Amino acid sequence: MILTGLTLTSLFLTVFFGIQYRMVKQPLARKIGQAIMNIFMGVTLILFAFDRFMLELTTIRMIMAIILLALGFVNLVMGIKNYRYFKNYSNNK
């Protein structure tokens, strides 16, 4: 139940920041918003993958969970990397 709540919360935040970053006109603010959205998308995918692991493990579910976990990890890492880069860039500008 907690895992489902966390997944839905991070999904809501992904959609929220996705809409918010698309409404911003400044390029640097858009990049920062996109990085935040990628972080929450990565968290959502990782939590969803863990949710798949909690169910009865079949081959399809296992493959799906591993793919979601890999995609989530990549989104999370790249989102954090981009956020740090563009945040430092905006502070130096």
MMTF fields as JSON, N, C-alpha, C and O atoms, coordinates in Angstrom:
{
  "mmtfVersion": "1.0.0",
  "mmtfProducer": "UNKNOWN",
  "numBonds": 371,
  "numAtoms": 372,
  "numGroups": 93,
  "numChains": 1,
  "numModels": 1,
  "chainsPerModel": [1],
  "groupsPerChain": [93],
  "chainIdList": ["A"],
  "bondAtomList": [4, 2, 8, 6, 12, 10, 16, 14, 20, 18, 24, 22, 28, 26, 32, 30, 36, 34, 40, 38, 44, 42, 48, 46, 52, 50, 56, 54, 60, 58, 64, 62, 68, 66, 72, 70, 76, 74, 80, 78, 84, 82, 88, 86, 92, 90, 96, 94, 100, 98, 104, 102, 108, 106, 112, 110, 116, 114, 120, 118, 124, 122, 128, 126, 132, 130, 136, 134, 140, 138, 144, 142, 148, 146, 152, 150, 156, 154, 160, 158, 164, 162, 168, 166, 172, 170, 176, 174, 180, 178, 184, 182, 188, 186, 192, 190, 196, 194, 200, 198, 204, 202, 208, 206, 212, 210, 216, 214, 220, 218, 224, 222, 228, 226, 232, 230, 236, 234, 240, 238, 244, 242, 248, 246, 252, 250, 256, 254, 260, 258, 264, 262, 268, 266, 272, 270, 276, 274, 280, 278, 284, 282, 288, 286, 292, 290, 296, 294, 300, 298, 304, 302, 308, 306, 312, 310, 316, 314, 320, 318, 324, 322, 328, 326, 332, 330, 336, 334, 340, 338, 344, 342, 348, 346, 352, 350, 356, 354, 360, 358, 364, 362, 368, 366],
  "bondOrderList": [1, 1, 1, 1, 1, 1, 1, 1, 1, 1, 1, 1, 1, 1, 1, 1, 1, 1, 1, 1, 1, 1, 1, 1, 1, 1, 1, 1, 1, 1, 1, 1, 1, 1, 1, 1, 1, 1, 1, 1, 1, 1, 1, 1, 1, 1, 1, 1, 1, 1, 1, 1, 1, 1, 1, 1, 1, 1, 1, 1, 1, 1, 1, 1, 1, 1, 1, 1, 1, 1, 1, 1, 1, 1, 1, 1, 1, 1, 1, 1, 1, 1, 1, 1, 1, 1, 1, 1, 1, 1, 1, 1],
  "groupList": [{"groupName": "MET", "atomNameList": ["N", "CA", "C", "O"], "elementList": ["N", "C", "C", "O"], "formalChargeList": [0, 0, 0, 0], "bondAtomList": [1, 0, 2, 1, 3, 2], "bondOrderList": [1, 1, 2], "singleLetterCode": "M", "chemCompType": "L-PEPTIDE LINKING"}, {"groupName": "ILE", "atomNameList": ["N", "CA", "C", "O"], "elementList": ["N", "C", "C", "O"], "formalChargeList": [0, 0, 0, 0], "bondAtomList": [1, 0, 2, 1, 3, 2], "bondOrderList": [1, 1, 2], "singleLetterCode": "I", "chemCompType": "L-PEPTIDE LINKING"}, {"groupName": "LEU", "atomNameList": ["N", "CA", "C", "O"], "elementList": ["N", "C", "C", "O"], "formalChargeList": [0, 0, 0, 0], "bondAtomList": [1, 0, 2, 1, 3, 2], "bondOrderList": [1, 1, 2], "singleLetterCode": "L", "chemCompType": "L-PEPTIDE LINKING"}, {"groupName": "THR", "atomNameList": ["N", "CA", "C", "O"], "elementList": ["N", "C", "C", "O"], "formalChargeList": [0, 0, 0, 0], "bondAtomList": [1, 0, 2, 1, 3, 2], "bondOrderList": [1, 1, 2], "singleLetterCode": "T", "chemCompType": "L-PEPTIDE LINKING"}, {"groupName": "GLY", "atomNameList": ["N", "CA", "C", "O"], "elementList": ["N", "C", "C", "O"], "formalChargeList": [0, 0, 0, 0], "bondAtomList": [1, 0, 2, 1, 3, 2], "bondOrderList": [1, 1, 2], "singleLetterCode": "G", "chemCompType": "PEPTIDE LINKING"}, {"groupName": "SER", "atomNameList": ["N", "CA", "C", "O"], "elementList": ["N", "C", "C", "O"], "formalChargeList": [0, 0, 0, 0], "bondAtomList": [1, 0, 2, 1, 3, 2], "bondOrderList": [1, 1, 2], "singleLetterCode": "S", "chemCompType": "L-PEPTIDE LINKING"}, {"groupName": "PHE", "atomNameList": ["N", "CA", "C", "O"], "elementList": ["N", "C", "C", "O"], "formalChargeList": [0, 0, 0, 0], "bondAtomList": [1, 0, 2, 1, 3, 2], "bondOrderList": [1, 1, 2], "singleLetterCode": "F", "chemCompType": "L-PEPTIDE LINKING"}, {"groupName": "VAL", "atomNameList": ["N", "CA", "C", "O"], "elementList": ["N", "C", "C", "O"], "formalChargeList": [0, 0, 0, 0], "bondAtomList": [1, 0, 2, 1, 3, 2], "bondOrderList": [1, 1, 2], "singleLetterCode": "V", "chemCompType": "L-PEPTIDE LINKING"}, {"groupName": "GLN", "atomNameList": ["N", "CA", "C", "O"], "elementList": ["N", "C", "C", "O"], "formalChargeList": [0, 0, 0, 0], "bondAtomList": [1, 0, 2, 1, 3, 2], "bondOrderList": [1, 1, 2], "singleLetterCode": "Q", "chemCompType": "L-PEPTIDE LINKING"}, {"groupName": "TYR", "atomNameList": ["N", "CA", "C", "O"], "elementList": ["N", "C", "C", "O"], "formalChargeList": [0, 0, 0, 0], "bondAtomList": [1, 0, 2, 1, 3, 2], "bondOrderList": [1, 1, 2], "singleLetterCode": "Y", "chemCompType": "L-PEPTIDE LINKING"}, {"groupName": "ARG", "atomNameList": ["N", "CA", "C", "O"], "elementList": ["N", "C", "C", "O"], "formalChargeList": [0, 0, 0, 0], "bondAtomList": [1, 0, 2, 1, 3, 2], "bondOrderList": [1, 1, 2], "singleLetterCode": "R", "chemCompType": "L-PEPTIDE LINKING"}, {"groupName": "LYS", "atomNameList": ["N", "CA", "C", "O"], "elementList": ["N", "C", "C", "O"], "formalChargeList": [0, 0, 0, 0], "bondAtomList": [1, 0, 2, 1, 3, 2], "bondOrderList": [1, 1, 2], "singleLetterCode": "K", "chemCompType": "L-PEPTIDE LINKING"}, {"groupName": "PRO", "atomNameList": ["N", "CA", "C", "O"], "elementList": ["N", "C", "C", "O"], "formalChargeList": [0, 0, 0, 0], "bondAtomList": [1, 0, 2, 1, 3, 2], "bondOrderList": [1, 1, 2], "singleLetterCode": "P", "chemCompType": "L-PEPTIDE LINKING"}, {"groupName": "ALA", "atomNameList": ["N", "CA", "C", "O"], "elementList": ["N", "C", "C", "O"], "formalChargeList": [0, 0, 0, 0], "bondAtomList": [1, 0, 2, 1, 3, 2], "bondOrderList": [1, 1, 2], "singleLetterCode": "A", "chemCompType": "L-PEPTIDE LINKING"}, {"groupName": "ASN", "atomNameList": ["N", "CA", "C", "O"], "elementList": ["N", "C", "C", "O"], "formalChargeList": [0, 0, 0, 0], "bondAtomList": [1, 0, 2, 1, 3, 2], "bondOrderList": [1, 1, 2], "singleLetterCode": "N", "chemCompType": "L-PEPTIDE LINKING"}, {"groupName": "ASP", "atomNameList": ["N", "CA", "C", "O"], "elementList": ["N", "C", "C", "O"], "formalChargeList": [0, 0, 0, 0], "bondAtomList": [1, 0, 2, 1, 3, 2], "bondOrderList": [1, 1, 2], "singleLetterCode": "D", "chemCompType": "L-PEPTIDE LINKING"}, {"groupName": "GLU", "atomNameList": ["N", "CA", "C", "O"], "elementList": ["N", "C", "C", "O"], "formalChargeList": [0, 0, 0, 0], "bondAtomList": [1, 0, 2, 1, 3, 2], "bondOrderList": [1, 1, 2], "singleLetterCode": "E", "chemCompType": "L-PEPTIDE LINKING"}],
  "groupTypeList": [0, 1, 2, 3, 4, 2, 3, 2, 3, 5, 2, 6, 2, 3, 7, 6, 6, 4, 1, 8, 9, 10, 0, 7, 11, 8, 12, 2, 13, 10, 11, 1, 4, 8, 13, 1, 0, 14, 1, 6, 0, 4, 7, 3, 2, 1, 2, 6, 13, 6, 15, 10, 6, 0, 2, 16, 2, 3, 3, 1, 10, 0, 1, 0, 13, 1, 1, 2, 2, 13, 2, 4, 6, 7, 14, 2, 7, 0, 4, 1, 11, 14, 9, 10, 9, 6, 11, 14, 9, 5, 14, 14, 11],
  "groupIdList": [1, 2, 3, 4, 5, 6, 7, 8, 9, 10, 11, 12, 13, 14, 15, 16, 17, 18, 19, 20, 21, 22, 23, 24, 25, 26, 27, 28, 29, 30, 31, 32, 33, 34, 35, 36, 37, 38, 39, 40, 41, 42, 43, 44, 45, 46, 47, 48, 49, 50, 51, 52, 53, 54, 55, 56, 57, 58, 59, 60, 61, 62, 63, 64, 65, 66, 67, 68, 69, 70, 71, 72, 73, 74, 75, 76, 77, 78, 79, 80, 81, 82, 83, 84, 85, 86, 87, 88, 89, 90, 91, 92, 93],
  "secStructList": [7, 2, 2, 2, 2, 2, 2, 2, 2, 2, 2, 2, 2, 2, 2, 2, 2, 2, 2, 2, 2, 2, 2, 7, 7, 1, 2, 2, 2, 2, 2, 2, 2, 2, 2, 2, 2, 2, 2, 2, 2, 2, 2, 2, 2, 2, 2, 2, 2, 2, 2, 2, 2, 2, 1, 7, 7, 7, 2, 2, 2, 2, 2, 2, 2, 2, 2, 2, 2, 2, 2, 2, 2, 2, 2, 2, 2, 2, 2, 2, 2, 2, 2, 2, 2, 2, 2, 2, 2, 2, 2, 2, 7],
  "xCoordList": [0.823, 0.0, 0.871, 0.569, 1.942, 2.839, 3.553, 3.721, 3.966, 4.656, 3.745, 4.19, 2.487, 1.525, 1.318, 1.246, 1.222, 1.065, 2.266, 2.111, 3.452, 4.665, 4.743, 5.16, 4.34, 4.351, 3.383, 3.724, 2.177, 1.185, 1.608, 1.376, 2.228, 2.712, 3.809, 3.787, 4.757, 5.833, 5.304, 5.819, 4.288, 3.66, 2.984, 3.102, 2.276, 1.643, 2.692, 2.499, 3.802, 4.86, 5.525, 5.927, 5.644, 6.182, 5.302, 5.793, 4.002, 3.063, 3.064, 3.068, 3.06, 3.047, 4.264, 4.125, 5.457, 6.669, 6.799, 7.416, 6.227, 6.229, 5.405, 5.821, 4.241, 3.4, 4.059, 4.074, 4.604, 5.218, 6.416, 6.559, 7.267, 8.464, 8.101, 8.82, 7.012, 6.594, 5.984, 5.913, 5.548, 4.94, 5.974, 5.675, 7.18, 8.226, 8.854, 9.066, 9.149, 9.708, 11.233, 11.861, 11.842, 13.294, 13.963, 13.594, 14.943, 15.583, 16.256, 16.168, 16.921, 17.621, 16.632, 16.842, 15.565, 14.536, 13.84, 13.448, 13.689, 13.098, 13.986, 13.494, 15.291, 16.219, 16.197, 16.229, 16.141, 16.077, 14.765, 14.754, 13.663, 12.368, 12.326, 11.735, 12.953, 13.012, 13.845, 13.518, 14.914, 15.746, 14.96, 15.058, 14.18, 13.363, 12.318, 12.071, 11.707, 10.725, 11.383, 10.783, 12.596, 13.299, 13.621, 13.568, 13.953, 14.218, 12.968, 13.034, 11.832, 10.603, 10.134, 9.539, 10.391, 10.042, 10.892, 10.394, 12.168, 13.03, 12.564, 12.549, 12.183, 11.67, 10.39, 10.203, 9.511, 8.259, 8.535, 7.934, 9.432, 9.736, 10.395, 10.103, 11.275, 11.928, 10.907, 10.92, 10.022, 8.995, 8.04, 7.627, 7.69, 6.817, 7.512, 6.867, 8.811, 9.561, 9.575, 9.407, 9.775, 9.729, 8.344, 8.213, 7.315, 5.95, 5.77, 5.091, 6.371, 6.293, 7.008, 6.573, 8.103, 8.833, 8.033, 8.258, 7.105, 6.32, 5.248, 4.785, 4.862, 3.847, 4.479, 5.695, 3.638, 4.143, 5.082, 4.703, 6.298, 7.315, 7.165, 7.359, 6.82, 6.845, 7.965, 8.53, 8.272, 9.362, 9.062, 9.932, 7.829, 7.444, 7.532, 8.065, 7.008, 7.052, 8.488, 8.827, 9.314, 10.715, 11.42, 12.142, 11.223, 11.842, 11.33, 12.104, 10.011, 9.404, 9.967, 10.277, 10.096, 10.611, 12.07, 12.459, 12.864, 14.273, 14.393, 15.219, 13.574, 13.591, 13.169, 13.809, 12.084, 11.619, 12.659, 12.864, 13.305, 14.341, 15.516, 16.037, 15.929, 17.039, 16.665, 17.445, 15.477, 15.025, 14.89, 15.266, 14.354, 14.207, 15.545, 15.714, 16.492, 17.817, 18.496, 19.116, 18.381, 18.984, 18.334, 19.03, 16.993, 16.299, 16.706, 16.932, 16.799, 17.164, 18.579, 18.8, 19.524, 20.92, 21.098, 21.75, 20.523, 20.663, 19.919, 20.378, 18.785, 18.062, 18.866, 18.931, 19.478, 20.315, 21.524, 21.882, 22.15, 23.318, 22.947, 23.648, 21.852, 21.418, 20.996, 21.28, 20.328, 19.902, 21.118, 21.15, 22.111, 23.327, 24.028, 24.463, 24.136, 24.827, 24.118, 24.748, 22.818, 22.093, 21.882, 21.791, 21.803, 21.692, 23.005, 22.981, 24.144, 25.44, 25.626, 26.17, 25.175, 25.275, 24.459, 24.904, 23.266, 22.426, 22.995, 22.832, 23.657, 24.277, 25.493, 25.768, 26.227, 27.422, 27.096, 27.937, 25.908, 25.537, 25.145, 24.806],
  "yCoordList": [-1.191, 0.0, 1.26, 2.225, 1.25, 2.406, 2.575, 3.693, 1.464, 1.515, 2.085, 2.86, 1.704, 2.231, 3.723, 4.482, 4.143, 5.572, 6.385, 7.468, 5.867, 6.554, 6.61, 7.618, 5.524, 5.495, 6.516, 7.243, 6.577, 7.538, 8.975, 9.862, 9.208, 10.552, 10.981, 12.102, 10.103, 10.461, 10.596, 11.404, 9.819, 9.972, 11.335, 12.007, 11.741, 13.061, 14.162, 15.112, 14.039, 15.047, 15.061, 16.121, 13.901, 13.849, 14.635, 15.436, 14.402, 15.116, 16.603, 17.435, 16.944, 18.344, 19.096, 20.157, 18.545, 19.214, 19.162, 20.046, 18.138, 18.078, 19.201, 19.828, 19.454, 20.56, 21.893, 22.803, 21.999, 23.255, 23.62, 24.778, 22.655, 22.991, 23.348, 24.115, 22.812, 23.159, 24.554, 25.127, 25.102, 26.435, 27.55, 28.711, 27.207, 28.206, 28.58, 27.72, 29.866, 30.344, 30.451, 30.305, 30.702, 30.857, 29.489, 28.515, 29.423, 28.135, 27.479, 26.263, 28.267, 27.691, 27.144, 26.068, 27.88, 27.41, 26.162, 25.283, 26.088, 24.888, 23.666, 22.579, 23.856, 22.735, 22.253, 21.05, 23.191, 22.814, 22.086, 21.077, 22.592, 21.935, 20.553, 19.629, 20.413, 19.11, 18.13, 16.946, 18.623, 17.762, 17.282, 16.116, 18.176, 17.787, 16.755, 15.784, 16.971, 16.012, 14.65, 13.62, 14.63, 13.365, 12.655, 11.428, 13.415, 12.81, 12.099, 10.945, 12.785, 12.168, 11.029, 10.066, 11.124, 10.025, 8.798, 7.672, 9.017, 7.911, 7.256, 6.03, 8.072, 7.528, 6.737, 5.658, 7.271, 6.574, 5.214, 4.213, 5.174, 3.91, 2.908, 1.713, 3.382, 2.486, 1.915, 0.717, 2.769, 2.287, 1.316, 0.32, 1.605, 0.694, -0.644, -1.692, -0.619, -1.868, -2.677, -3.896, -2.008, -2.721, -3.305, -4.389, -2.584, -3.089, -4.352, -5.285, -4.392, -5.585, -6.759, -7.902, -6.489, -7.559, -8.141, -9.287, -7.372, -7.841, -8.857, -9.644, -8.835, -9.768, -11.132, -11.299, -12.092, -13.414, -13.279, -12.746, -13.762, -13.56, -14.569, -15.772, -14.053, -14.841, -14.26, -13.217, -14.917, -14.453, -13.078, -12.207, -12.887, -11.599, -10.48, -9.407, -10.728, -9.695, -9.379, -8.224, -10.393, -10.188, -9.342, -8.408, -9.653, -8.878, -7.448, -6.5, -7.294, -5.962, -5.152, -3.971, -5.782, -5.088, -4.674, -3.576, -5.527, -5.195, -4.04, -3.147, -4.048, -2.945, -1.643, -0.61, -1.687, -0.481, 0.022, 1.227, -0.906, -0.527, 0.147, 1.151, -0.395, 0.203, 1.581, 2.526, 1.703, 3.007, 4.029, 5.191, 3.586, 4.482, 4.95, 6.124, 4.034, 4.394, 5.39, 6.351, 5.162, 6.085, 7.459, 8.474, 7.501, 8.782, 9.509, 10.719, 8.768, 9.377, 9.947, 11.09, 9.166, 9.609, 10.792, 11.777, 10.694, 11.794, 13.045, 14.161, 12.873, 14.018, 14.739, 15.968, 13.985, 14.589, 15.275, 16.387, 14.614, 15.196, 16.507, 17.507, 16.509, 17.721, 18.814, 19.99, 18.438, 19.429, 20.129, 21.355, 19.341, 19.943, 20.853, 21.951, 20.392, 21.17, 22.494, 23.55, 22.45, 23.676, 24.575, 25.793, 24.005, 24.832, 25.588, 26.782, 24.913, 25.592, 26.618, 27.698, 26.278, 27.206, 28.464, 29.569, 28.305, 29.476, 30.306, 31.526, 29.666, 30.411, 31.198, 32.277, 30.673, 31.35, 32.442, 33.296, 32.424, 33.375, 34.713, 35.62],
  "zCoordList": [0.0, 0.0, 0.0, -0.702, 0.782, 0.835, -0.507, -0.996, -1.088, -2.382, -3.467, -4.314, -3.439, -4.412, -4.207, -5.174, -2.956, -2.664, -3.121, -3.686, -2.878, -3.326, -4.851, -5.422, -5.5, -6.964, -7.535, -8.467, -6.982, -7.471, -7.193, -8.015, -6.037, -5.718, -6.685, -7.193, -6.94, -7.868, -9.298, -10.071, -9.657, -10.974, -11.088, -12.113, -10.036, -10.025, -10.161, -10.92, -9.429, -9.504, -10.881, -11.361, -11.515, -12.878, -13.835, -14.631, -13.752, -14.627, -14.301, -15.208, -13.014, -12.591, -13.122, -13.729, -12.892, -13.358, -14.882, -15.476, -15.522, -16.981, -17.586, -18.56, -17.012, -17.481, -17.163, -17.992, -15.957, -15.524, -16.404, -16.798, -16.714, -17.502, -18.942, -19.582, -19.454, -20.814, -20.905, -21.993, -19.786, -19.776, -19.629, -19.908, -19.197, -18.977, -20.319, -21.175, -20.496, -21.768, -21.758, -22.806, -20.59, -20.53, -20.726, -20.069, -21.629, -21.936, -20.727, -20.555, -19.898, -18.753, -17.724, -17.164, -17.481, -16.543, -17.084, -16.316, -18.407, -19.018, -18.786, -18.482, -18.933, -18.735, -17.287, -17.03, -16.344, -14.93, -14.647, -13.942, -15.194, -15.013, -15.635, -15.076, -16.79, -17.447, -16.621, -16.543, -16.009, -15.168, -13.948, -13.567, -13.335, -12.182, -12.605, -11.889, -13.769, -14.274, -14.509, -14.202, -15.046, -15.276, -13.97, -13.901, -12.938, -11.629, -11.123, -10.701, -11.165, -10.678, -11.586, -11.103, -12.884, -13.781, -13.456, -13.473, -13.16, -12.768, -11.485, -11.379, -10.505, -9.242, -9.495, -8.932, -10.34, -10.658, -11.293, -10.903, -12.259, -12.934, -11.992, -12.054, -11.126, -10.163, -9.186, -8.902, -8.669, -7.744, -8.432, -7.838, -9.681, -10.423, -10.663, -10.616, -10.918, -11.099, -9.805, -9.836, -8.666, -7.387, -7.138, -6.569, -7.566, -7.44, -8.277, -7.848, -9.461, -10.313, -9.651, -9.787, -8.935, -8.255, -7.095, -6.708, -6.535, -5.395, -5.807, -4.982, -7.07, -7.55, -7.818, -7.722, -8.153, -8.507, -9.699, -10.742, -9.538, -10.567, -11.696, -11.515, -12.844, -14.07, -14.933, -14.603, -16.006, -16.868, -17.446, -17.479, -17.901, -18.504, -17.47, -17.756, -16.266, -15.217, -14.815, -14.558, -14.764, -14.4, -15.452, -15.107, -16.72, -17.801, -17.783, -17.922, -17.611, -17.562, -16.393, -16.545, -15.237, -14.062, -14.26, -13.862, -14.861, -15.101, -16.085, -15.895, -17.138, -18.11, -17.444, -17.638, -16.652, -15.96, -14.958, -14.816, -14.274, -13.313, -14.016, -13.531, -15.144, -15.898, -16.431, -16.309, -17.021, -17.526, -16.401, -16.555, -15.281, -14.139, -13.603, -13.275, -13.515, -13.019, -13.952, -13.494, -15.261, -16.233, -16.129, -16.121, -16.048, -15.916, -14.643, -14.656, -13.546, -12.269, -12.311, -11.912, -12.785, -12.826, -13.774, -13.428, -14.962, -15.924, -15.459, -15.703, -14.797, -14.26, -13.19, -13.183, -12.289, -11.244, -11.869, -11.48, -12.835, -13.505, -14.195, -14.042, -14.95, -15.648, -14.673, -14.899, -13.603, -12.612, -12.001, -11.897, -11.6, -11.022, -12.026, -11.68, -13.265, -14.289, -14.537, -14.49, -14.801, -15.143, -13.932, -14.084, -12.741, -11.534, -11.312, -11.013, -11.453, -11.334, -12.44, -12.209, -13.642, -14.772, -14.507, -14.817, -13.935, -13.653, -12.508, -12.493, -11.552, -10.443, -10.911, -10.387, -11.89, -12.394, -13.399, -13.681, -13.932, -14.971, -14.417, -15.176]
}
